[in-house]
Amino acid sequence: MNKYSLQEFKYLFNKIIYQYSITSILIAISGGQDSICLIKFINHLKEENSFNQKLKISYIYIDHQWKNNSYKQIKQIINYIKLIKGFITIYQIKKILITENKCRINRYNIICKHALKYNYQLVITGHNQTDKIETFIQNLIRGSGIEGLTSLTLKVKLYRNKLFFRPLLNITREMIYWFCKRFYLPIWSDNTNYIYQIQRNRIRNELLPYIKKYFHHNAENNIKYLLYTYYYDNEYIKQNTIKLYLKNRHNKYISIKYTQIIKQNFTLQLRIIQLFYFHNLQFQIEYKKVIKIIKLINENILNSCIIIKYNFYILQIYKKWLYITITNNFIQDL
């Protein structure tokens, strides 16, 4: 870990603290090297008075009880937090979840609920640049679009004025490991990283090394620059989607002017329909359904017809407008 990385961390951390007037921080840790490095960085800034000492900083740890030595790991984490005079909340999940995705969703739900309950403005996690690349590959395999491929970003809005922040996202796992060894930080090997039923472990330990050895030795850097470009492409598309949606939505009914939507590029049509459903009904419509809707409204030659029935809602055309209406079945169920 060089001096530049620490200065970059300091810059990002202070920038978000002052930009959003942060007074309370919740740091989500896992006990691995990323978390220990994150704690060390923040404690270092605290010792050199880089931010307001009245800033409330607390830690949270989620124990999935996957490991036989999980109790010992908790004791180690508690001792380390005590050493830096910090406060930590620990959640133990009684029901053992076997899939990585279920564990991730459950972990984030607990962290978000805790942050909202105790009014923490900023939630910090220890995701690094290597995590970002692994997530990209994982989502690529799942068939995610550009939104999913660029999902791991430096900051993201949690709720109103509350944010998720990942200040280590520009630092590689190798650099973090070097830093931990250089300053004799208490890290230990996590045997769950070698469970190959977990897809991310296979990507980390088999797929990425294979790509680097037999295809391109600089593959990780190339993916990093690709993600940088994708992020700004995605932001541009999102901004145009929102502008077009606001311009063409009905000011009274759940409706949009489809005659203007079909003039747009296919990507914008897709996103506007998704936004239309999410903004009014608060759920993500299936991708296949969106494709079907786009196909039907582009082929429509009538002034009035029902396009599609989805759950308890009917999507229909009347003149130049695309309406969502509630079916009688939904009203009876209520």
N, C-alpha and C positions, 0 to 999 in steps of 0.2 A: 504494500500500500504506500503510495508516494504522497508527498505533501500536497500535490495538486488535488488528489481525490478527497482529502480531508477538507481542503479549502472549498471545493465544489459542494461537499455535503453541508458545510457551514453556511455557504451562500444560499442554497436551496432551503435549508431549515429556517434561517432567519427571514428569508423572503416571504415564506408562507405564514410565519408567525405574525409579522408586521402587516402584511397585505390583508389578512383576514382578521386581525386583532384577536388572535388566539390567546385564551387565558387558561385552557385546560386541555391536556393531551392524554390519550390512552394508547399505550404502546403494546401491541399484540406480539408476544414472543413464543417461540417454539422450543427454545433450549439449544438449538443448533448454532453453528458458527455465525450465521447471518444475524440472529437475534443478539448474540453476545457482542458482536461487532457493533450493532446498532446501539445497544446499551452503553458501550464504551464511548462511542462518538458523542452521544447526547450528554453523557456524564462529563466528558472532556470539555464540551462547550459550557456546561454549567459551572465547572471549576474555573474557567477563564472568564466568567461573567459575560458571555456572549449574548445572553438574553436576560429578560426580566426574571429575577430570582423568585418572584411571587407566582410564576407560571406553575400551575398544578400539573404534575407528571405522575401518572400511575401506570402499572403494568397489568396485563391479563394473560393467563396461560390456560389453554384448553388441553386436558389430558384425555385422549381417546382410549387409553388403557390397552393399547396394542402390544406393549412390551412388558416382559416379566419384571424388568427393573424400573418401571415407570415411577414407582414410589420413591426410589433412590434419586431419580432424576428431578422429581419435584423438590426433594430436600436440597439438592444441589442448587436449583434455581432460587429457592427461598433464601438460602445462605448468601448467594451472590447479590441478590436484591437488598438484603439486610446490610451487606458490606458497603453498598453505595447509599445506604439510608433511604431506600425507596419503599414503595407500597405496592403489593401485588395481590390480585384476586385470581383464584384458581378454580376452574370448573372441571369436575370429573364426570365424564359421560358414562352412565351406568350400562346402557345398551351398546354393545360393541358393534360398530358398523363396519362391514367388511369391504365396502367399495370406497375407493379414493374420492370419487365425486360426491357420494353421500356425506363422507366425513368433511369435505371442504364446505359443502352447503351448510351443514350443521354448525361447523366452526364459525363461519361468517355470520350466521343467524344469531348465535350467542354473543359474538363480539358487537354486532350492530345493536342488539337489544340492550346490552350492558351500557354501551355508549349513549344511547338515547335515554335510558333510565336515569343515569347519573350525570347527564348533561355534559358529556365530553364533546368539545368542538372539533377536535382533530384525532383521527385514529391512524396510527403509524404502524406499518408492517415492514418486515425485513426482506421483501422480495428484491432480488438482484437482477443484473443483466442476463445472466445465464438462465434464470427462471423465466424471463421474458421470452427467450429464444425457445426454450422447451415448451412453453405455453403456445407459442406460434405453431410449432410442429404438431403438437397435440390437437389443436383446433383445426389445422390444415387437414389432418387425417380424418377428422370428424365431418369435414365438408363445410366448415364455417365460411361466411362471407368476409369481406374486408373489415366489418365491424367487430366480428369475433377474433379475427387475426390480430387486431390492434387493441384488444380489450385490456391488456395489462399496461396501464399508463401511470405517469408520475403522480397525478392526483385525479380524483374522481369525487363527484358530489354524492354524499351519503343521504342527507336529508336536510333541506333548507340550507342553513348556514353551517352544516356539519360536513366534514370532508374525510376521505381516505387519502393517505399520503405515503408514497414509497420512495424515500430519499436515497436508497441504495441502488436504484434501478439502472444507474449508469456505471455500476461497478461489477466486475465479473466475480464469480465464485472463487476463482484462483487467487485473485487479489485480496479478497476477504480472508481466505485461509492464511495467506502470508501475513496479513496484519495480526490475526489472532495468535499466530506462532511468534511473531516479533515481540508482542507485548505480553506473552505468557498468559493469555486469557483461558479460562476454564472451559474448554470444549471437549466433547467426547463423540465417538462414532455412534451413529444412529442405525441400528440393525434393520429398521424398517426401510431404509434406503436401498436394501438389497433384496427386498421381496419383489420378485419379477412378475408376480401377478398384477402389480401396480404398473400401469402403462407408462407413467412418467419415469419410473426407474429404468425401464427398458430403453426409453428414449435417451436418458442421461448416460447410462452405462454401456449401451450397445450401439444404438442407432447413430448418435452424434459422433462417437469415436470412429465408427465405420465410415461415415461420410467424410470426416476429416482425413482419414488415412487413404481412402481409395478414390475419392471424388475431388475434394478441394480442401487443402489444409487450413484455409482461411474462411471456412464456411460460416462460422459463427459471426464474424465481422460482416460478411456479406449479408447475412440475414438481418443483422442489426441495422445496417444502412437501408435495407429494403423496408423494414418496419418503420423507420424514420420517414421515408417517402409515403408509405401507405397511410400513416397517421394523418399527414396533412392533406392527402387526397380524400380521406374519409371525412375530415373536418369540413372541407370544401363542399362535399356532397351533402353533408348534414345541414350546413347553413342554407344551401339552395333548396333543400327539401322543406325546411321550416318556412322559408320565405314564400315558396309556392303554395304550401298548405294554408298559411295565414291569409294569403291573397285570394285563394279560391274557396275557402270554407264559407258556409252559410252563416249569417249573423244571428239566426234565430233557431234553425233546426240542425239536427245531426246530419249534415249534408255537405258535399263538396261539388264543385262545378267540374264534372268529369270531362266535358268537352274541351276544357283547357288542359286537364291532366294528360289526356291521350296524345297531346301535341309534344309532350316531353320525351326525353330519353327513357329507355326501358328501366334503367336503374332508378331514376327519379320517380317514375310511376310506381315501381315496387315499394319504395320507401314512403311515398306519400300515402299509399293505401295502408301500410303498416302503422304509420303515425296516426292516420285517421281513426283506425280501430283502437289503438292504444290510448290516444288522447281522450276519446269519448267513452270507451268501455273498459279501459284499464286492463286489457289482456293482449298478449301477443298472438296474433292470428298465424296459423300454420303457413309455412312457405308455399306448399302446394295449393292451398286455398287462394293465396294472393295471386299466384300465377294464373289460376283459373279465372279470377275476377278480372285481371288485366286483359286476358284473352277475350272475355265476353264483352267488356265495355268497348274494346277496340273494334269488335265485330258488330256491335249493336247498330241496328238501322231503324229501330222503333223509337217512338217518343215515350213509351211507357211499357215497362215489363219488369218482372222479378228476375234478378240476376242469380242470386244464390241464397240458400237458407243455411245458416251456420249457428249451431247451438240454439238459442232462443231468439235469434235475430234474423231479420230478413233484409237483404241488401237489394234495393230496387232502383230503377231509373224512372224519373219523371221529367220529361222535357230535357233540359240540359244538366239536371242535377242527379247526383247519386245519393240516395237516402238510406239510413239505417232505421228500421222500425222494430218494435218488440212484438212477438207473436202472442196470441191469446193463451197458449200453453204456459208461457212464462208468467203471465199475470195470474193465472190460476195457481201456479206453484208458489207464488209469493203469498 
